[in-house]
Amino acid sequence: MATERILEILRAYDPVGWMKVSMGRHPLEGYLQAPFIAWRFQSPRKELQDLLENAIKEASGRVEWMLDTSGKNWVLAPSRLFAGVAETGRPGFSDVVASITLSDQPFCAAATADMESILDFLAQTGEALAAGDY
């Protein structure tokens, strides 16, 4: 899924001030990347967190997911990425993403399929909210 589409999905809920995405195939090497989305809502609030957690619960299932809202940037990623950071004892999120990407393509495929399902769920829910059907 294109970064522009992900941004459009998130903007259906609140303006996004910043975003970083790792998802899909590496443009030069062709391998699947371990997926995550990090972003900053302009007006983060509990209802948005609840909605995202519901999307994770309803639309995933191949891997375990975590939504980290503890900082100003929210991060949606497989729990394994956060666990890898905790194991290294340093803030090496990018290093963990790169390591898993290069060492476990079946995991990346499962996590990418889950991420696409989560984003599809959020897109449908956002459209329903805009139409007043949710």
N, C-alpha and C positions, 0 to 999 in steps of 0.2 A: 504494500500500500504506500502510495507516495506521501512524502512529508507534507505537501500542501493539503492533501485530503485529511490527514491526521489533525493538522492545525484547524481546518474547517470544522471537524467534529468537535474538538475541544472548545472552539469559539462559540458553538451553539449553546454552551452552558455559561461561559463568562469570557470576557476579553482575555487574551493570552499575551503577556508581556515578553515572554522568552520561551524557547522550546529547543530541545535537542532530542534527536531520534536515532536509534540504532535498530534497523529492521530490514529484512529482505536480503538479497544477495549483494555481496561486495561488488562494486562496479568494475573492478579490475581483475580480482582473483576468482570471483564466481561462487565462493562459498557462502552459506547462510550465516548471518551474523546473529549473535545472541541478542534478542530484542529487549529494548527498554525505551521508555519515553520519560523525559524529564521536562517539566514546564513550570511556569509561574502564572497563576491566575491573577488578574488585577484585584479581585475581591474574593479571596478564598473563604469558604464558609463550610460549616458542618454538613449542610444539605448536599453540597457537591461531593464531599468525601463519602457520604452515605450512598449516593448514587453510583459513584465509581466502585465502591466496595460491592454493591449489589451486582454491577456489571461483571465484576470478577467472579462472583459466586455463580451467577447464572450462565455465563458464557465460556468459562474455562473448564479444564478438567484433565488436560494432558500433563500439565506440570503445576506445581504450587506457585501462587502469586502473592506479591506483597505490594501494598500502596503505602509509601512513606510520605507522610504529610508533616513531619517534624520540623522541617526547615521552610524557608521561603519558597524553595523549589520543591514541587511534588515529583515523586518518582514512582512509576509503575514498571515493575520488573519481576521476572521469576525470582522466587525466594532464594534460589540457589546463588544468584548474583550477590545478594546481600550477605548470605552466609559466607561466601568466598571472601568478601571484604572483612567480615568479622574474624575469619580464620587468619588472615594475613596480619591483623593488628595494625593496619594503617589504612588511610583513605585511598585505596588503589582501585576504585570502581572500574576505571578504564582498563587497568591491567587484568582484572578478573574477567571482564567482558571479552577481552582479546584472548585470554587463555582458554576459556570455555568455547569460544568461537572456533579456535584452531584445533581443540582436542575432542569436541563432542558434537559432531554434526547432527546425529539423531536427536539429541536434546534440543539443538537450535531449531530443527524442523518442527518438533512438537511444540516448542515455545512460540514459534512464529505462527503456527496454526491457531494456538490459543489467543495470541495477541490480535490476530485478524478477527477472530470471533468476538473478542471483547470490544474491539473498535466498531464492528458491525452492530453489536448490541447498543453501544453508545450512540451511534449514528441514528438508528431506528428510534431510540428513546428521545433523542434530541429533536427529531422530526415530529414525533408525537407531542412533545412539549410545545413546540412552535405552533402546532395546529390546535393546541388546547385539548388534546385527546389523552393526556397522561395525568 
